[in-house]
Amino acid sequence: MERTGRGVENSGADSSLVVWSLLTFCLLSGPATGDQHAHCSEFLCLSPPSLLVRLLSFSSEQGPCGYPLDLPPSDLPSGQGLPPLPPGFPGLAPGPVAWSPLSPTVVIVPGRRPARLQPSWARVMAGELLEAGLVNVLVADWLLSPEQEITEGARQVGEKLAQTIKTLLEDQGSSPELFHLVGFGVGAHVAGVTGACLGGTIGRITGLDPFSPVFSEADSSLSLDHTDAQYVDVIHTNFNPNEPVAPLGVPRPLGHVDFYIGRGYQLPGCPQALMKREQYLLCSHQRAYRLFTSSIRSSCPLTAFPCQGVEDFQRALCTHCHHPGLNICPQLGYDISWLPPDRPITFQPLTAVLDITATDPFCVTPFLLEVHLEGNTSLEAQLFIQLKGDVRKTPVMLVSGPSLMQFESHQINQFLVSVRHSVQEFRTIVLHFYSQRLLYLAWRKRRIHISHLVLTQLPRHQGLVSYRTRSVTAVENHRVDVCLQKEE
């Protein structure tokens, strides 16, 4: 996967040290504050922490808190497998937790965390899965001691989780195809080790911004890859540096489908500076589990386009859905009804790119903007646009990129325009060619002549919806409102 060109020199060992100097493990597993279910205490809380793995079961009948899954004794050494409940565990119903071995099972695998920090996002994701109608929702809770090397610890946790799932398969009569592991950060690699230990028979693994520092230099067997399950999808949200800090997520493709979000750093809604240090460093990384959680019951699709890199996507070079063996654009998230049912996967691993909005449900409607130029005048400028409907309008958007570009006569310039999903009916487009030249005399300002303009909704296979304009003349550093005519 190609990088966007920012801070490539920061991706080596030096920047990894910067990461570890600015982050603590408590920041790798999600936010600790603002949990509306702070009374829940189902997650492991040991002092000092030790290598432990425990499956927590969530159900709509038991409320928001999870409960340790009551499994038959495993062959793991005493104290190293599924630990007993702490004395006085609150609210535990008597008897084993209900389990449906013939129903699909989602196992959420958080990243590394301190013993006293609960990954509240996992509880939220579990609740969304239950609301969507899933019966079996588990969280693979695990702890490592501070002295434990993270890569070796992830391997051991993955192996123990594999043994636990094997117990479910053998003693409860379930099937590996019914299991879906969802791992965030280090948890994505834990899920990969688990899948590999089970011979890649797990139905699906979703990697949520798999953790990069340390793992990038570790043995490849410790990293998630497409052989670990029958279908592996990976959501990359922090694959470029939050300068001066190296990316927290793995930049390279790992799965059958790798989704790359925006620029891979400072995603919409994230702080743009170090004023809020924790959120500046973690916001884009944590957006991976927020995206997946939002997708579970979302009413709009997160459509991605097959593309070799983010720069090609931003230059509107990836507007088609065709990929060898796949004739539809992939959609990020829990729902994989778009995916061919055949296993093994019938298409080659692909990378796909998409934009998102700043807030839930994060969906955008992509458009291809084509500007057909005529006349004899060229102009070096940035192109800003705004789309207006009868009631709503978009923010002003820079579509030409951060640098000045050359607009030449008799050329067609293409731009990708991402619009909030709820804004789709347009009447007017506002064009602003900003040349950065400070000119006060009107006769000195250059004019650019547009023979026509076409705005086409993507993906094209969903039905062609486009807007057109007739000939228009724009003046540099001036806004011009142009009426749009809708065509279907």
C-alpha positions, 0 to 999 in steps of 0.5 A: 500500500503506498503512503501519502508521502508525509513523514516517511522518514518517521516510520523507522526505529527512532519514531517507534521509540517516540511512540513508546515514550508518548504512549502507555499501554493504558492508551492502547485499549480504548478510552477509560473515561465516560463509560455509562456502565462504569458499575460493570466489573466483569473485566479482569482486575488483578494486581499485579497482572499476569498472563490470563485469558477469560471469555466473557459472554454478553446477552440482552437478558443480562443487561450491559455487563458481561459474565464469564462463560462457564466452560468445561475444565480445559487442559490448560495449567492451573491459573493460566486459563479461564480464572475463577470469578473473584469473591463477591462478583456482583450480579452473577446469575447462578448456573452457566451462561446460555450458549447457542452452539449452532448460532454465529458467534462474534468474539471481540478481542481488545488490545493490551490494557492495564489491569484496572482499565476496562475497555468500555468500547468492547462493551458498547460493540457487544451491545450493538451486536446484541441489538442487531439480533446476534445470540452469541457475543463474547469478549476475550478478556486478557491481561499481561504483566508489565514485564511481558514482551508484547509480541510474545504475550500476544502469541501466548494469548492467541494460543490460549484463546485458540484452545478455549475456542477449540473447547467450544467446538469439541464440547459444545458442538459448534463449527469454526465457520460460525466464529468471527473474531474482531480484534483491535490494535494488539488484539488484531494480532492475537486474533490472527495467532488464534486463527492460525492455531486453528488452521485458518478454519475460523469463518472471519477475522476483522482487524481493527487498525492492527498495532504497528510498533514492535509488530512491524519488526517481529516474526511474520507469524505473530501478525495477522494475515489473510491465511488466518481465517476464511475471510480476513478484512482489515480496517486501517485508520492510522497508517500515516504518522501523526507527526512527529509520531509514527503511525500506530496502525500497520500500513501494509495490507494484511487481509483479503480486503484492506480498507484504508480510511482517508489520509490515515491520520488526523481523520475528520473529527480528530484534533489537528494539533498536539494541544490535546495530546492523547486524542491527537495521538489516538483519535485516528487509531481508535476510529477503527473500532468506532467505525466497525461499531457504527456499521453494525446497525447503520442505515447507510453503507461505507462504500470503498473503491478498489485502489492501489493507494490513497494518492490515486484515490484523492486524484479521482483515479479509483472511481470504478468497482471492478476488481479481478473476481469481484464486480462490486465495490466492497463495503466496510463493516459488519455486514458482508452480504456484498461478499461472494459466498464461495470459500476460499475467497474467489478474488485476489486480495485487494486494497480499497479506500474510502472517505468518512465524515466526522461523526456517526454513522460516518457515511459519505456519498462520493461524487466524481466532479469533471471540469471541462476547460476551454479557451486559451487561458491557463491558471495555477490555483486551488479549487474550492467548491460548495454544493447547495440544495433547497435546504441543506448545503455542504461545507466549503471543500478543497477538492484539488489538494493542498498545493496549487495545480495547473488548470490548462485549456482544453483539458478535463480535470477530475476530482473526488467529492465526498458529501455527507450521506444525508445531503444528496439533492443539489441545485447549485455548485459554488466554484472558487479558483484560489490562485493566492495572487493579491490582485486589486485591479479587475482587468489583471485577474485571469479568467478560466472558461468552463465549457461544461461541468459534470457531477456524477454520483458513485458507485456508477453501478447503483444507477447513474445520477449526475448533475450538469452545467453549461458554459461558465466563466470563473474569475480567479479568487472570486466565487461563482454560483453555477446552477446544476441540472439533474439527470438520471 
